[in-house]
Amino acid sequence: MSRATPKSPSLAAVAKREDAAAALKRIICLGLLDKSRKVIRREDRVEIPVLEKLGEFDMVVQDRPSFYRKLPDLTAALRGQIPEGLLRLLPRGWFILGEVIIVKVHPRLRDYESHIGDALLRYYPRCSTVLADEGISGQLRQPVRRTIVGSRSMTTHKENGVVFHLDARVVMFSPGNLKERMRMSRLGQGETVVDMFAGIGYFSIPMAVYSRPRKILAIELNPQSYQFLCQNIEANEVQDIVQPILGDCAVKTPQGIADRVLMGMVQVTNRYLETGIAALKPGGTLHYHQTIPSWQFPEAAVEEVKEAAAAMGRRAEILKCLRVKKFSPGVVHAVIDARIDRDF
Ligand SMILES: C[S@@+](CC[C@H](N)C(=O)[O-])C[C@H]1O[C@@H](n2cnc3c(N)ncnc32)[C@H](O)[C@@H]1O
């Protein structure tokens, strides 16, 4: 989406790659990170978008700033209902699952969140419920959400011709992973696939619907997500392809049978790498998701794959390195595709 020229120039602090993590932390602490623009790596340096000039850093005016997508502005809708001084804290982003809108609300706007909910429902009349998003917690990646307006968090989200039943208060669904879900829907034809972190079927179901693998073993640890996985397998009529398995993939993943292994987890995925690699036949493909500092993309994740393969006496040939989405300021959710060859 193109944008109007910003009123102020697109200022960025410049740091060497090795200093970028500390610089970003400092800029966030100062409250001066410009969240409308992306952190950009340019050869040996990193540009961190800032709201104003900072004496302690080298500065540049970016000639090619990269912006996040822009949504409708709530300020005009809520002027007069919220104290003028708090308008700048209004959410600038949200996402929609079926009939549910999910939005992060600044703690200082808590007393006004019903106004925010009502304004959002006016923008999206087909929606009925607004949930406040307070993050994702723990190994099961469970969302922490409160209802602001409405009462129905059970919904049906349709995407790319695939139906996902889910409870938006209970299970995650990342809008930023859309491109990856689409990509997975084009892979796997005729193959045996293991989806180690299947959730409600984020990757398994689009793959089954469009590519018709021979079999997908979809492993999920959280019983609530597993229930939705089973429901979604039926709703999309892929019972003959997707076999749901309730349990820990560290225990349930079979060895040496897969043409393709999906590791759609972040932050702790490295702990399961050897299990994922062991599941693959020689020449099989691994899709390894991980969160890494954006300026270490893709090396940090590539190293993890290569080292784990080498430790098992196998060789990883890197096929592709993709950015799935921004995970947090300066951190990217990456996916590494690797062909895992037979033993040396
Ligand atoms: C981050 S979510 C999957 C996100 C998904 N890839 C997407 O596109 O939105 C990870 C899923 O893995 C599950 N999980 C976490 N640890 C697991 C384990 N050891 N075995 C199986 N599933 C696990 C969680 O319950 C969660 O449903």
The ligand as an ORCA input file, in Angstrom:
! r2SCAN-3c Opt
* xyz 0 1
  C       2.787    -21.289     17.284
  S       1.458    -22.422     17.222
  C       1.375    -22.786     15.528
  C       1.231    -21.560     14.710
  C       1.028    -21.843     13.287
  N       2.213    -22.381     12.695
  C       0.474    -20.675     12.508
  O       0.709    -20.588     11.330
  O      -0.235    -19.840     13.053
  C       2.242    -23.781     17.862
  C       1.332    -24.950     18.203
  O       2.175    -26.000     18.658
  C       1.616    -26.592     19.803
  N       2.706    -27.222     20.567
  C       3.592    -26.627     21.386
  N       4.479    -27.516     21.851
  C       4.165    -28.712     21.285
  C       4.706    -30.012     21.358
  N       5.772    -30.255     22.121
  N       4.141    -30.989     20.641
  C       3.060    -30.740     19.851
  N       2.475    -29.531     19.741
  C       3.031    -28.525     20.446
  C       0.909    -25.461     20.526
  O      -0.107    -25.945     21.379
  C       0.378    -24.656     19.342
  O      -0.907    -25.078     18.976
*
